Amino acid sequence: MGSILIKHAHKRANELGYNSIVLLGHKNYYPRFGYKQAVKFHIEFPFNAPKENCMAIELTKNGLDGVNGLVEYPKEFFE
């Protein structure tokens, strides 16, 4: 069931014009959907988490070209 939700989320994000997704997730689960370590795209997360759990995926070809830096979360995430 989880894989259906992930694939639907990718499709919907792409329909809405998003080129990529970043997430904090299980290092052995998300790579099967094409996620790679975010550090490979020069993307960092604003908290201390193992790099193998910080991931990103390009929804379009070269969707992360020119993208780098720190992921920005809403302040509510940290409350």
A tleap script that builds the chain and sets N, CA, C and O, in Angstrom:
source leaprc.protein.ff14SB
mol = sequence {
  NMET GLY SER ILE LEU ILE LYS HIE ALA HIE
  LYS ARG ALA ASN GLU LEU GLY TYR ASN SER
  ILE VAL LEU LEU GLY HIE LYS ASN TYR TYR
  PRO ARG PHE GLY TYR LYS GLN ALA VAL LYS
  PHE HIE ILE GLU PHE PRO PHE ASN ALA PRO
  LYS GLU ASN CYS MET ALA ILE GLU LEU THR
  LYS ASN GLY LEU ASP GLY VAL ASN GLY LEU
  VAL GLU TYR PRO LYS GLU PHE PHE CGLU
}
set mol.1.N position { 0.810 -1.195 0.000 }
set mol.1.CA position { 0.000 0.000 0.000 }
set mol.1.C position { 0.859 1.268 0.000 }
set mol.1.O position { 0.528 2.250 -0.664 }
set mol.2.N position { 1.967 1.236 0.752 }
set mol.2.CA position { 2.838 2.402 0.826 }
set mol.2.C position { 3.405 2.785 -0.525 }
set mol.2.O position { 3.525 3.970 -0.837 }
set mol.3.N position { 3.757 1.794 -1.331 }
set mol.3.CA position { 4.346 2.091 -2.639 }
set mol.3.C position { 3.329 2.778 -3.554 }
set mol.3.O position { 3.701 3.631 -4.360 }
set mol.4.N position { 2.067 2.419 -3.436 }
set mol.4.CA position { 1.023 3.064 -4.239 }
set mol.4.C position { 0.917 4.537 -3.858 }
set mol.4.O position { 0.788 5.397 -4.729 }
set mol.5.N position { 0.972 4.828 -2.563 }
set mol.5.CA position { 0.896 6.217 -2.099 }
set mol.5.C position { 2.088 7.038 -2.570 }
set mol.5.O position { 1.937 8.186 -2.987 }
set mol.6.N position { 3.265 6.445 -2.501 }
set mol.6.CA position { 4.473 7.160 -2.936 }
set mol.6.C position { 4.398 7.462 -4.428 }
set mol.6.O position { 4.676 8.585 -4.850 }
set mol.7.N position { 4.028 6.472 -5.224 }
set mol.7.CA position { 3.929 6.689 -6.674 }
set mol.7.C position { 2.872 7.739 -6.999 }
set mol.7.O position { 3.066 8.559 -7.897 }
set mol.8.N position { 1.762 7.718 -6.276 }
set mol.8.CA position { 0.724 8.730 -6.486 }
set mol.8.C position { 1.239 10.118 -6.098 }
set mol.8.O position { 0.981 11.099 -6.794 }
set mol.9.N position { 1.963 10.190 -4.990 }
set mol.9.CA position { 2.527 11.479 -4.562 }
set mol.9.C position { 3.500 12.019 -5.604 }
set mol.9.O position { 3.503 13.219 -5.883 }
set mol.10.N position { 4.321 11.153 -6.180 }
set mol.10.CA position { 5.254 11.587 -7.227 }
set mol.10.C position { 4.480 12.127 -8.433 }
set mol.10.O position { 4.816 13.179 -8.978 }
set mol.11.N position { 3.455 11.403 -8.835 }
set mol.11.CA position { 2.654 11.819 -9.994 }
set mol.11.C position { 1.981 13.160 -9.726 }
set mol.11.O position { 2.005 14.058 -10.568 }
set mol.12.N position { 1.385 13.284 -8.554 }
set mol.12.CA position { 0.672 14.523 -8.211 }
set mol.12.C position { 1.626 15.707 -8.095 }
set mol.12.O position { 1.322 16.799 -8.575 }
set mol.13.N position { 2.773 15.497 -7.461 }
set mol.13.CA position { 3.767 16.571 -7.336 }
set mol.13.C position { 4.230 17.024 -8.718 }
set mol.13.O position { 4.409 18.217 -8.962 }
set mol.14.N position { 4.420 16.070 -9.612 }
set mol.14.CA position { 4.834 16.401 -10.974 }
set mol.14.C position { 3.738 17.192 -11.686 }
set mol.14.O position { 4.034 18.168 -12.376 }
set mol.15.N position { 2.486 16.786 -11.529 }
set mol.15.CA position { 1.356 17.503 -12.131 }
set mol.15.C position { 1.263 18.935 -11.611 }
set mol.15.O position { 0.844 19.839 -12.335 }
set mol.16.N position { 1.653 19.136 -10.363 }
set mol.16.CA position { 1.612 20.475 -9.764 }
set mol.16.C position { 2.833 21.320 -10.121 }
set mol.16.O position { 2.940 22.474 -9.707 }
set mol.17.N position { 3.754 20.734 -10.896 }
set mol.17.CA position { 4.906 21.491 -11.372 }
set mol.17.C position { 6.170 21.357 -10.548 }
set mol.17.O position { 7.140 22.079 -10.778 }
set mol.18.N position { 6.173 20.445 -9.594 }
set mol.18.CA position { 7.380 20.240 -8.800 }
set mol.18.C position { 8.369 19.370 -9.575 }
set mol.18.O position { 7.981 18.414 -10.246 }
set mol.19.N position { 9.636 19.715 -9.471 }
set mol.19.CA position { 10.693 18.976 -10.168 }
set mol.19.C position { 11.387 17.949 -9.296 }
set mol.19.O position { 12.116 17.091 -9.795 }
set mol.20.N position { 11.159 18.036 -7.981 }
set mol.20.CA position { 11.876 17.137 -7.074 }
set mol.20.C position { 11.136 17.038 -5.742 }
set mol.20.O position { 10.220 17.805 -5.446 }
set mol.21.N position { 11.571 16.071 -4.963 }
set mol.21.CA position { 11.060 15.885 -3.609 }
set mol.21.C position { 12.250 15.576 -2.712 }
set mol.21.O position { 13.160 14.853 -3.115 }
set mol.22.N position { 12.249 16.117 -1.504 }
set mol.22.CA position { 13.239 15.735 -0.493 }
set mol.22.C position { 12.487 15.121 0.678 }
set mol.22.O position { 11.345 15.490 0.953 }
set mol.23.N position { 13.122 14.195 1.356 }
set mol.23.CA position { 12.488 13.571 2.504 }
set mol.23.C position { 13.511 12.994 3.457 }
set mol.23.O position { 14.669 12.768 3.107 }
set mol.24.N position { 13.050 12.764 4.661 }
set mol.24.CA position { 13.814 12.053 5.680 }
set mol.24.C position { 13.117 10.712 5.825 }
set mol.24.O position { 11.962 10.651 6.245 }
set mol.25.N position { 13.812 9.643 5.480 }
set mol.25.CA position { 13.152 8.348 5.482 }
set mol.25.C position { 14.102 7.188 5.672 }
set mol.25.O position { 15.307 7.374 5.841 }
set mol.26.N position { 13.552 5.997 5.643 }
set mol.26.CA position { 14.332 4.780 5.864 }
set mol.26.C position { 15.292 4.538 4.703 }
set mol.26.O position { 14.891 4.532 3.539 }
set mol.27.N position { 16.552 4.340 5.036 }
set mol.27.CA position { 17.612 4.223 4.029 }
set mol.27.C position { 17.442 3.033 3.097 }
set mol.27.O position { 17.986 3.043 1.993 }
set mol.28.N position { 16.706 2.012 3.507 }
set mol.28.CA position { 16.538 0.835 2.656 }
set mol.28.C position { 15.207 0.817 1.907 }
set mol.28.O position { 15.023 0.016 0.990 }
set mol.29.N position { 14.287 1.686 2.289 }
set mol.29.CA position { 12.963 1.670 1.665 }
set mol.29.C position { 12.865 2.604 0.458 }
set mol.29.O position { 12.454 2.176 -0.621 }
set mol.30.N position { 13.233 3.859 0.629 }
set mol.30.CA position { 13.001 4.855 -0.409 }
set mol.30.C position { 13.881 4.740 -1.646 }
set mol.30.O position { 13.439 5.144 -2.721 }
set mol.31.N position { 15.095 4.215 -1.561 }
set mol.31.CA position { 15.890 4.069 -2.794 }
set mol.31.C position { 15.208 3.224 -3.874 }
set mol.31.O position { 15.490 3.409 -5.058 }
set mol.32.N position { 14.332 2.315 -3.500 }
set mol.32.CA position { 13.645 1.501 -4.517 }
set mol.32.C position { 12.736 2.338 -5.418 }
set mol.32.O position { 12.334 1.888 -6.491 }
set mol.33.N position { 12.415 3.556 -4.980 }
set mol.33.CA position { 11.590 4.459 -5.775 }
set mol.33.C position { 12.436 5.495 -6.526 }
set mol.33.O position { 11.901 6.368 -7.208 }
set mol.34.N position { 13.752 5.385 -6.390 }
set mol.34.CA position { 14.650 6.301 -7.087 }
set mol.34.C position { 15.287 7.366 -6.222 }
set mol.34.O position { 16.038 8.198 -6.730 }
set mol.35.N position { 15.009 7.362 -4.929 }
set mol.35.CA position { 15.615 8.353 -4.031 }
set mol.35.C position { 17.094 8.082 -3.857 }
set mol.35.O position { 17.535 6.934 -3.796 }
set mol.36.N position { 17.849 9.163 -3.778 }
set mol.36.CA position { 19.295 9.103 -3.543 }
set mol.36.C position { 19.617 9.998 -2.351 }
set mol.36.O position { 18.823 10.858 -1.968 }
set mol.37.N position { 20.778 9.784 -1.782 }
set mol.37.CA position { 21.180 10.637 -0.672 }
set mol.37.C position { 21.210 12.092 -1.138 }
set mol.37.O position { 21.796 12.409 -2.174 }
set mol.38.N position { 20.581 12.961 -0.374 }
set mol.38.CA position { 20.489 14.375 -0.730 }
set mol.38.C position { 21.860 15.027 -0.847 }
set mol.38.O position { 22.050 15.953 -1.635 }
set mol.39.N position { 22.803 14.544 -0.069 }
set mol.39.CA position { 24.147 15.116 -0.100 }
set mol.39.C position { 24.758 15.005 -1.508 }
set mol.39.O position { 25.607 15.816 -1.877 }
set mol.40.N position { 24.337 14.022 -2.279 }
set mol.40.CA position { 24.834 13.872 -3.657 }
set mol.40.C position { 24.374 15.024 -4.541 }
set mol.40.O position { 24.975 15.293 -5.580 }
set mol.41.N position { 23.318 15.696 -4.132 }
set mol.41.CA position { 22.811 16.868 -4.850 }
set mol.41.C position { 23.234 18.162 -4.155 }
set mol.41.O position { 22.789 19.247 -4.529 }
set mol.42.N position { 24.091 18.041 -3.148 }
set mol.42.CA position { 24.558 19.185 -2.352 }
set mol.42.C position { 23.404 19.826 -1.583 }
set mol.42.O position { 23.336 21.045 -1.425 }
set mol.43.N position { 22.500 18.968 -1.112 }
set mol.43.CA position { 21.359 19.407 -0.319 }
set mol.43.C position { 21.562 18.940 1.118 }
set mol.43.O position { 21.892 17.780 1.363 }
set mol.44.N position { 21.361 19.851 2.061 }
set mol.44.CA position { 21.516 19.545 3.478 }
set mol.44.C position { 20.195 19.735 4.204 }
set mol.44.O position { 19.322 20.474 3.751 }
set mol.45.N position { 20.062 19.064 5.324 }
set mol.45.CA position { 18.870 19.192 6.159 }
set mol.45.C position { 19.211 20.013 7.399 }
set mol.45.O position { 20.355 19.991 7.853 }
set mol.46.N position { 18.231 20.745 7.961 }
set mol.46.CA position { 18.504 21.670 9.066 }
set mol.46.C position { 18.535 21.014 10.449 }
set mol.46.O position { 18.331 21.683 11.462 }
set mol.47.N position { 18.786 19.730 10.486 }
set mol.47.CA position { 18.878 19.019 11.762 }
set mol.47.C position { 19.880 17.889 11.603 }
set mol.47.O position { 20.253 17.513 10.492 }
set mol.48.N position { 20.297 17.367 12.720 }
set mol.48.CA position { 21.304 16.313 12.708 }
set mol.48.C position { 20.632 14.972 12.451 }
set mol.48.O position { 19.973 14.423 13.333 }
set mol.49.N position { 20.799 14.450 11.248 }
set mol.49.CA position { 20.252 13.145 10.870 }
set mol.49.C position { 21.289 12.437 10.009 }
set mol.49.O position { 22.050 13.092 9.298 }
set mol.50.N position { 21.329 11.120 10.064 }
set mol.50.CA position { 22.288 10.394 9.229 }
set mol.50.C position { 22.068 10.710 7.744 }
set mol.50.O position { 20.931 10.758 7.274 }
set mol.51.N position { 23.155 10.924 7.022 }
set mol.51.CA position { 23.036 11.314 5.613 }
set mol.51.C position { 22.330 10.253 4.776 }
set mol.51.O position { 21.716 10.577 3.760 }
set mol.52.N position { 22.410 8.991 5.189 }
set mol.52.CA position { 21.739 7.938 4.414 }
set mol.52.C position { 20.214 7.992 4.551 }
set mol.52.O position { 19.505 7.332 3.792 }
set mol.53.N position { 19.708 8.766 5.503 }
set mol.53.CA position { 18.267 8.921 5.681 }
set mol.53.C position { 17.718 10.208 5.070 }
set mol.53.O position { 16.504 10.387 4.974 }
set mol.54.N position { 18.606 11.092 4.663 }
set mol.54.CA position { 18.214 12.360 4.038 }
set mol.54.C position { 18.302 12.169 2.526 }
set mol.54.O position { 19.393 12.031 1.971 }
set mol.55.N position { 17.144 12.162 1.867 }
set mol.55.CA position { 17.109 11.776 0.459 }
set mol.55.C position { 16.372 12.767 -0.413 }
set mol.55.O position { 15.620 13.620 0.059 }
set mol.56.N position { 16.616 12.623 -1.708 }
set mol.56.CA position { 15.951 13.459 -2.709 }
set mol.56.C position { 15.722 12.628 -3.971 }
set mol.56.O position { 16.417 11.645 -4.224 }
set mol.57.N position { 14.743 13.043 -4.740 }
set mol.57.CA position { 14.466 12.416 -6.028 }
set mol.57.C position { 14.139 13.501 -7.038 }
set mol.57.O position { 13.467 14.481 -6.717 }
set mol.58.N position { 14.612 13.320 -8.246 }
set mol.58.CA position { 14.254 14.214 -9.343 }
set mol.58.C position { 13.002 13.653 -10.015 }
set mol.58.O position { 12.999 12.510 -10.474 }
set mol.59.N position { 11.956 14.444 -10.073 }
set mol.59.CA position { 10.716 14.017 -10.721 }
set mol.59.C position { 10.743 14.277 -12.219 }
set mol.59.O position { 9.986 13.677 -12.982 }
set mol.60.N position { 11.620 15.175 -12.626 }
set mol.60.CA position { 11.825 15.484 -14.033 }
set mol.60.C position { 13.303 15.326 -14.334 }
set mol.60.O position { 14.131 15.371 -13.425 }
set mol.61.N position { 13.636 15.142 -15.584 }
set mol.61.CA position { 15.042 15.009 -15.964 }
set mol.61.C position { 15.803 16.253 -15.520 }
set mol.61.O position { 15.415 17.381 -15.826 }
set mol.62.N position { 16.892 16.024 -14.794 }
set mol.62.CA position { 17.730 17.109 -14.273 }
set mol.62.C position { 16.947 18.058 -13.364 }
set mol.62.O position { 17.246 19.251 -13.298 }
set mol.63.N position { 15.959 17.529 -12.674 }
set mol.63.CA position { 15.093 18.326 -11.824 }
set mol.63.C position { 15.782 19.015 -10.664 }
set mol.63.O position { 15.229 19.945 -10.078 }
set mol.64.N position { 16.981 18.570 -10.327 }
set mol.64.CA position { 17.725 19.216 -9.242 }
set mol.64.C position { 18.964 19.965 -9.738 }
set mol.64.O position { 19.801 20.382 -8.938 }
set mol.65.N position { 19.079 20.133 -11.047 }
set mol.65.CA position { 20.206 20.915 -11.572 }
set mol.65.C position { 20.142 22.328 -11.030 }
set mol.65.O position { 19.103 22.985 -11.104 }
set mol.66.N position { 21.239 22.788 -10.492 }
set mol.66.CA position { 21.318 24.143 -9.966 }
set mol.66.C position { 20.679 24.321 -8.600 }
set mol.66.O position { 20.664 25.427 -8.059 }
set mol.67.N position { 20.149 23.235 -8.035 }
set mol.67.CA position { 19.543 23.303 -6.705 }
set mol.67.C position { 20.558 22.796 -5.695 }
set mol.67.O position { 21.161 21.741 -5.891 }
set mol.68.N position { 20.747 23.541 -4.623 }
set mol.68.CA position { 21.632 23.101 -3.542 }
set mol.68.C position { 21.329 23.944 -2.320 }
set mol.68.O position { 20.607 24.939 -2.392 }
set mol.69.N position { 21.886 23.531 -1.210 }
set mol.69.CA position { 21.707 24.317 -0.001 }
set mol.69.C position { 20.939 23.591 1.079 }
set mol.69.O position { 20.891 22.361 1.112 }
set mol.70.N position { 20.344 24.365 1.956 }
set mol.70.CA position { 19.672 23.867 3.145 }
set mol.70.C position { 18.164 23.782 2.915 }
set mol.70.O position { 17.544 24.747 2.468 }
set mol.71.N position { 17.578 22.628 3.221 }
set mol.71.CA position { 16.129 22.463 3.123 }
set mol.71.C position { 15.479 23.359 4.174 }
set mol.71.O position { 15.917 23.394 5.323 }
set mol.72.N position { 14.450 24.069 3.783 }
set mol.72.CA position { 13.764 24.972 4.699 }
set mol.72.C position { 12.426 24.354 5.114 }
set mol.72.O position { 11.588 24.037 4.270 }
set mol.73.N position { 12.245 24.192 6.402 }
set mol.73.CA position { 11.014 23.650 6.967 }
set mol.73.C position { 10.229 24.759 7.647 }
set mol.73.O position { 10.831 25.718 8.129 }
set mol.74.N position { 8.908 24.662 7.702 }
set mol.74.CA position { 8.135 25.633 8.473 }
set mol.74.C position { 8.470 25.520 9.956 }
set mol.74.O position { 8.817 24.438 10.431 }
set mol.75.N position { 8.371 26.603 10.674 }
set mol.75.CA position { 8.742 26.598 12.097 }
set mol.75.C position { 7.940 25.575 12.899 }
set mol.75.O position { 8.427 25.054 13.902 }
set mol.76.N position { 6.719 25.288 12.463 }
set mol.76.CA position { 5.869 24.319 13.163 }
set mol.76.C position { 6.485 22.911 13.190 }
set mol.76.O position { 6.196 22.122 14.089 }
set mol.77.N position { 7.311 22.613 12.226 }
set mol.77.CA position { 7.959 21.303 12.179 }
set mol.77.C position { 8.831 21.073 13.406 }
set mol.77.O position { 8.977 19.940 13.865 }
set mol.78.N position { 9.404 22.136 13.931 }
set mol.78.CA position { 10.340 22.025 15.043 }
set mol.78.C position { 9.663 22.196 16.406 }
set mol.78.O position { 10.339 22.096 17.430 }
set mol.79.N position { 8.378 22.444 16.449 }
set mol.79.CA position { 7.681 22.652 17.729 }
set mol.79.C position { 7.254 21.336 18.338 }
set mol.79.O position { 6.656 21.320 19.414 }
savepdb mol mol.pdb
quit
